[in-house]
Each structure stands twice: as C-alpha cells, then as structure tokens.
Amino acid sequence: MARIAERCAAAALGLLAVFSLRAATPADYVAAVTRARAERVEQLTQVDGYLALTASGWLQPGANSVGSAADNRFEVPGAPAQLGTLQLAADGQVSLRLAQTRGITIDGQPASTVSALRTQGPDGKQPPTRVGFGNSYLYVIESGVQRGLRVKDNDAPLRTHFPGFDYFPIDPSWRIEADWVPFSVPHVLKIAYVTGTESDTPVAGKAVFRRDGHTYELLPIDEDGRLFFVFSDRTAGKLTYAGARFLYAAAPKDGKVLLDFNLAENPPCAITPHVVCPLAPPENRLKLPVTAGELKFRGHD
C-alpha cells in the first residue's frame, strides 16, 4: 500500500474519519459526516499537499531539461527560463545540473552547479531533496524503476482558492455493516493505474454486504491496519469520477466491517492532473448506483 499511496500522493493522509460500530442518532450522524467532510477539505488545503502541485512528469533516461520556457522537456511555471537539466542514470540515480545558481536553493541552502537528488526511497520514508526557486520547489519521486518530477507552489490557485466538493445528500442507509470473510489463502488483487502500469497486492479477505435484496463484495488493501477500498459503481463517469472512488474503513472487528459510503471520496487524480491514481479493479466494480459520498469534482476537466 505504501507504493500506492506514493503514486496517489495522498492516500496515506487518511483524510476521512472512520466511525465505530456503535449506532449514532440521526442528528449526531449527520453532524459527524459533515465534520469529517470539513476536516478532509482542511487537510487537503494544508501547506505542501497535492493541491500545490503545478507540474509533473516522468523522467527519460539521460538529460531532461527543466524551466519555464516552452522548449524544455518539463515546462515549470515560476522557474527561470532555463533552470537546468535533470540527469537520470541507468542505476536510477538523479542529479541536477543548474544553468545558473542565483536564487536557487537545495534543501534550503545555496545551490551548487551539480547536485545529487534524493527520492523518497522505495519505502517512501526519506524526505526527497527540495530544489527551491521563487515560491516553488521541485523534487523527484521514485515509483519502481521510474523516476518522476513533481513541482509545488503553495500559492497555487487550486490550493488557495479550492472550490470544495459537491456531495450526494447524507443518507444513513449507506452506512452499512458488512460481513468480513477472510481468505484461507491470500487473494492477489491486481491494481491498474491510469498510466497503464499494474501492481499485484495481497488481500486478506473481503467485505460482503446486502443492498436492496442483492449481495455485493468489495476487496480492500491493508493500509497500516485500516482497510482501503478502491471501487466504482454505476454512477461512475456520470455523477462521480469515472476511474474510481476511495473508501476507508476500520479493521474488521468481530467478523464485521463498517462501510460508510457517505465518506466515499474522489481520488487525487480527479482533482489535479499531476497525480497518478489506481483504477477500480474488476472485483470492486459494483453493479449498483452508490448514491452517497462525493460527487464528481466540479473543477475537474
């Protein structure tokens, strides 16, 4: 799940509250969902989040020019016309050769002409090198054998003037207590991404629930003790984002899992083009309309 979270650039934030299995009064429940939605927006708009992204792309082997001029491989708003060149070596190491160093910083210190750049590492635990210029900074991410450029500006309009989300009406009937069915042999869930890449993720069990007299199943990914569902339904591409929605749930307890679809959220790639997200796997494409949670982001092109 760590790799999925890195590719999504936000899944590990844990933006939505997970409710206990204890029943709540209708008024308390509506207030709790409303509060969780407000907290999600508050966390999204924090400094250095993915709403600050202004440029992105995957490095090619060899030299990759960077700058604000249109003739660069990576056109970066706010950068000098010719900032420099990112060099991707055969072993995956990335270095930056600057065209000039004035006003450029490396991790807050005056830059040298040539600098080696750290990624976040395969486990996502080390801070990547920040190359600062003006109000922006760039860094390099690692995703398997790929290396990617990301640029952030905390004054980006998407962050400073985030329009918020539209939602289906809060409906307590979409707060569903599902049965947890563990697999005797772990199932491998194949996760595909909008880039065409795939990853295999072991899954320990499935959540099984009933709706309108029919039985449905969802397979989660374990994310640090929580369950993370990448799903779609018959509202996808119409009322909700076509690729998938995300849903978090607490770990199974006494053979039950609480699925609160009122907390279903847009993936980051529904909000910004600078994030790569997973698509709903076939096992999690529900053949019913889930009329709960976030609607399609109105700022999405």
C-alpha positions as CSV (number, residue, x, y, z in Angstrom):
1,M,0.0,0.0,0.0
2,A,2.9,2.4,0.6
3,R,3.7,2.4,-3.2
4,I,0.0,3.0,-4.0
5,A,-0.1,5.9,-1.5
6,E,3.0,7.4,-3.1
7,R,1.6,7.2,-6.6
8,C,-1.6,8.8,-5.4
9,A,0.4,11.4,-3.4
10,A,-2.3,11.5,-0.8
11,A,-3.9,8.2,0.0
12,A,-1.7,7.8,3.1
13,L,-3.1,11.1,4.5
14,G,-6.1,9.3,5.9
15,L,-8.4,12.2,5.3
16,L,-11.7,10.7,6.3
17,A,-12.9,9.7,9.7
18,V,-13.6,6.0,10.5
19,F,-16.7,5.6,12.6
20,S,-17.2,3.0,15.4
21,L,-19.8,0.2,15.0
22,R,-21.9,1.9,17.7
23,A,-25.1,3.3,16.4
24,A,-25.5,7.1,16.3
25,T,-28.6,9.2,16.4
26,P,-29.5,10.7,13.0
27,A,-28.6,14.2,14.2
28,D,-25.3,13.0,15.6
29,Y,-24.5,11.1,12.4
30,V,-25.2,14.0,10.1
31,A,-23.1,16.2,12.2
32,A,-20.2,13.6,12.3
33,V,-20.3,13.2,8.5
34,T,-20.4,17.0,8.0
35,R,-17.4,17.4,10.3
36,A,-15.4,14.7,8.6
37,R,-16.0,16.3,5.2
38,A,-14.8,19.7,6.5
39,E,-11.7,18.1,8.0
40,R,-10.9,16.5,4.7
41,V,-11.0,19.8,2.9
42,E,-9.0,21.4,5.7
43,Q,-6.3,18.7,5.4
44,L,-6.3,18.9,1.6
45,T,-5.5,22.6,1.6
46,Q,-2.6,22.4,4.1
47,V,0.8,23.5,3.0
48,D,2.8,21.2,0.7
49,G,-0.3,19.0,-0.1
50,Y,-1.0,17.8,-3.6
51,L,-3.2,20.8,-4.3
52,A,0.1,22.8,-4.5
53,L,1.3,20.7,-7.5
54,T,1.9,22.8,-10.6
55,A,4.0,20.5,-12.9
56,S,4.8,16.8,-13.1
57,G,6.1,14.1,-15.5
58,W,8.3,11.0,-15.8
59,L,12.0,11.4,-16.4
60,Q,13.5,9.8,-19.5
61,P,17.0,8.2,-19.3
62,G,19.7,10.8,-19.8
63,A,19.1,14.6,-19.9
64,N,15.7,16.2,-19.1
65,S,15.7,20.0,-19.4
66,V,13.6,22.0,-16.9
67,G,12.5,25.6,-16.9
68,S,9.6,27.9,-17.7
69,A,10.5,28.2,-21.4
70,A,8.4,26.1,-23.8
71,D,11.4,24.4,-25.3
72,N,12.1,22.5,-22.1
73,R,11.1,18.8,-21.6
74,F,9.5,19.9,-18.4
75,E,7.8,23.3,-18.6
76,V,7.7,24.6,-15.0
77,P,5.7,27.7,-14.0
78,G,7.7,30.2,-11.9
79,A,11.1,28.7,-12.8
80,P,13.9,30.5,-14.7
81,A,13.5,30.1,-18.4
82,Q,16.3,27.5,-18.4
83,L,16.6,26.2,-14.8
84,G,18.8,23.3,-15.7
85,T,18.9,19.6,-16.6
86,L,17.8,16.5,-14.6
87,Q,20.1,13.6,-15.5
88,L,18.6,10.1,-15.0
89,A,21.4,7.5,-14.8
90,A,21.0,3.8,-15.7
91,D,21.0,2.9,-12.0
92,G,18.1,5.2,-11.2
93,Q,20.2,8.0,-9.6
94,V,19.1,11.5,-10.5
95,S,21.3,14.6,-10.5
96,L,20.6,18.2,-11.3
97,R,22.9,20.5,-13.3
98,L,21.8,24.1,-12.9
99,A,22.2,26.6,-15.7
100,Q,22.9,29.2,-13.0
101,T,22.7,29.1,-9.2
102,R,21.5,32.6,-8.3
103,G,18.3,32.4,-6.2
104,I,18.3,28.6,-6.2
105,T,18.4,26.5,-3.0
106,I,19.0,22.8,-2.3
107,D,17.2,21.8,0.9
108,G,17.2,25.5,2.0
109,Q,20.9,26.0,1.3
110,P,22.5,27.9,-1.6
111,A,22.7,25.6,-4.6
112,S,25.8,24.1,-6.2
113,T,26.0,23.8,-10.0
114,V,25.6,20.0,-9.8
115,S,23.7,18.2,-7.0
116,A,22.6,14.6,-6.5
117,L,18.9,14.4,-5.7
118,R,17.3,12.0,-3.2
119,T,13.9,10.5,-3.9
120,Q,11.5,9.4,-1.2
121,G,13.0,5.9,-1.5
122,P,11.3,2.6,-2.3
123,D,9.6,2.6,1.2
124,G,8.6,6.3,1.0
125,K,10.3,7.1,4.3
126,Q,13.0,9.5,3.4
127,P,12.4,13.2,2.5
128,P,13.3,13.9,-1.1
129,T,15.7,16.7,-2.0
130,R,13.9,20.0,-2.5
131,V,15.2,22.4,-5.1
132,G,13.8,25.8,-4.4
133,F,13.2,28.7,-6.8
134,G,10.9,31.7,-6.2
135,N,7.8,30.5,-4.4
136,S,8.1,27.0,-5.8
137,Y,10.2,23.9,-5.4
138,L,10.8,20.7,-7.3
139,Y,11.6,17.2,-6.2
140,V,12.0,13.7,-7.7
141,I,9.8,10.7,-6.8
142,E,10.5,7.0,-7.1
143,S,7.9,4.5,-8.4
144,G,9.5,1.1,-9.1
145,V,12.1,1.7,-11.8
146,Q,10.5,5.0,-12.8
147,R,11.6,8.5,-11.6
148,G,9.3,11.4,-11.8
149,L,9.4,15.2,-11.4
150,R,7.0,17.0,-9.1
151,V,6.8,20.8,-8.7
152,K,4.8,22.5,-5.9
153,D,3.9,26.1,-5.3
154,N,1.9,26.8,-2.1
155,D,0.4,29.8,-3.7
156,A,-1.1,27.7,-6.5
157,P,-4.8,28.8,-7.1
158,L,-6.1,25.2,-6.6
159,R,-4.8,25.3,-3.1
160,T,-5.5,28.9,-2.2
161,H,-8.9,29.0,-3.8
162,F,-10.0,25.4,-3.6
163,P,-13.7,25.3,-4.5
164,G,-14.6,22.3,-2.3
165,F,-16.7,19.3,-3.1
166,D,-20.3,18.6,-4.0
167,Y,-22.0,15.6,-2.4
168,F,-24.9,13.3,-2.5
169,P,-27.3,14.0,0.4
170,I,-26.2,12.3,3.6
171,D,-28.1,9.0,3.8
172,P,-27.6,6.8,6.9
173,S,-28.8,3.8,4.9
174,W,-25.4,3.9,3.1
175,R,-23.6,3.3,6.5
176,I,-23.5,-0.5,6.1
177,E,-22.3,-3.2,8.5
178,A,-20.7,-5.8,6.2
179,D,-19.5,-9.3,7.0
180,W,-15.8,-9.8,6.9
181,V,-14.9,-13.0,5.1
182,P,-11.1,-13.8,5.5
183,F,-9.4,-15.8,2.7
184,S,-7.8,-19.1,3.7
185,V,-5.2,-18.3,1.0
186,P,-4.5,-14.6,0.4
187,H,-6.0,-13.3,-2.8
188,V,-3.9,-11.2,-5.1
189,L,-5.6,-8.0,-6.3
190,K,-4.3,-6.6,-9.5
191,I,-4.3,-2.8,-9.3
192,A,-4.1,-0.9,-12.6
193,Y,-3.2,2.7,-12.9
194,V,-4.2,5.4,-15.4
195,T,-0.6,5.3,-16.8
196,G,-1.1,1.7,-17.9
197,T,1.1,0.1,-15.2
198,E,-0.1,-2.6,-12.8
199,S,0.8,-3.9,-9.4
200,D,-0.2,-7.1,-7.5
201,T,-1.3,-6.6,-3.9
202,P,-2.2,-9.4,-1.5
203,V,-5.6,-9.2,0.1
204,A,-6.5,-10.9,3.3
205,G,-10.3,-11.0,2.9
206,K,-13.4,-9.3,1.6
207,A,-16.3,-7.3,2.8
208,V,-19.7,-8.7,1.9
209,F,-22.9,-6.7,2.2
210,R,-26.5,-6.7,1.1
211,R,-28.4,-3.8,-0.6
212,D,-31.9,-3.9,-1.9
213,G,-32.0,-7.6,-1.7
214,H,-28.7,-8.2,-3.5
215,T,-25.3,-9.3,-2.2
216,Y,-22.1,-7.4,-3.1
217,E,-18.5,-7.8,-2.3
218,L,-15.5,-5.4,-2.0
219,L,-11.8,-6.3,-1.7
220,P,-9.7,-4.0,0.4
221,I,-6.0,-3.2,0.6
222,D,-4.5,-3.1,4.1
223,E,-3.1,0.4,4.9
224,D,-1.4,0.4,8.2
225,G,-4.2,-1.5,9.9
226,R,-7.0,0.2,8.1
227,L,-8.9,-1.1,5.1
228,F,-8.6,0.9,1.9
229,F,-11.2,0.2,-0.9
230,V,-10.7,1.4,-4.5
231,F,-14.2,1.0,-6.0
232,S,-16.5,2.2,-8.7
233,D,-20.3,1.9,-9.2
234,R,-23.0,2.7,-11.7
235,T,-22.7,6.4,-11.0
236,A,-19.1,6.4,-12.3
237,G,-18.4,8.7,-15.3
238,K,-21.8,10.3,-14.8
239,L,-22.3,11.7,-11.3
240,T,-18.9,10.5,-9.9
241,Y,-15.4,10.2,-11.2
242,A,-15.0,7.5,-13.8
243,G,-11.8,5.9,-12.6
244,A,-12.7,5.1,-9.0
245,R,-13.6,6.4,-5.7
246,F,-11.8,5.7,-2.4
247,L,-13.3,4.5,0.8
248,Y,-11.5,3.8,4.2
249,A,-12.8,1.6,7.0
250,A,-11.5,0.4,10.3
251,A,-10.0,-3.0,10.6
252,P,-12.5,-5.9,11.0
253,K,-13.9,-6.4,14.4
254,D,-15.9,-9.5,15.5
255,G,-16.3,-10.5,11.9
256,K,-17.8,-7.2,10.8
257,V,-16.6,-4.2,8.8
258,L,-18.4,-0.8,8.8
259,L,-18.6,0.6,5.2
260,D,-19.7,4.2,5.3
261,F,-20.2,5.3,1.7
262,N,-21.2,8.8,2.8
263,L,-17.4,9.2,3.3
264,A,-16.6,7.9,-0.2
265,E,-14.1,10.4,-1.7
266,N,-12.6,11.4,-5.0
267,P,-9.1,10.2,-5.7
268,P,-6.4,12.8,-6.1
269,C,-6.2,12.4,-9.9
270,A,-9.9,13.5,-10.1
271,I,-8.7,16.9,-8.6
272,T,-5.4,17.5,-10.3
273,P,-3.7,16.1,-13.4
274,H,-0.4,15.9,-11.5
275,V,-1.2,12.7,-9.6
276,V,-1.3,9.1,-10.7
277,C,-4.1,7.0,-9.1
278,P,-5.3,3.4,-9.3
279,L,-8.4,2.4,-11.2
280,A,-11.1,0.3,-9.6
281,P,-10.2,-3.4,-10.1
282,P,-12.9,-5.6,-11.7
283,E,-13.6,-7.2,-8.3
284,N,-14.6,-3.8,-6.9
285,R,-16.9,-2.5,-9.7
286,L,-20.2,-2.6,-8.0
287,K,-23.3,-3.2,-10.2
288,L,-25.4,-0.7,-8.4
289,P,-25.5,3.0,-8.1
290,V,-23.9,4.2,-4.8
291,T,-25.6,7.5,-4.3
292,A,-23.5,8.6,-1.4
293,G,-20.3,10.5,-0.8
294,E,-18.5,12.9,-3.0
295,L,-19.8,13.8,-6.5
296,K,-17.5,14.4,-9.5
297,F,-15.2,17.3,-8.7
298,R,-16.6,20.3,-10.4
299,G,-13.1,21.8,-11.1
300,H,-12.0,18.6,-12.9
301,D,-11.5,18.9,-16.7
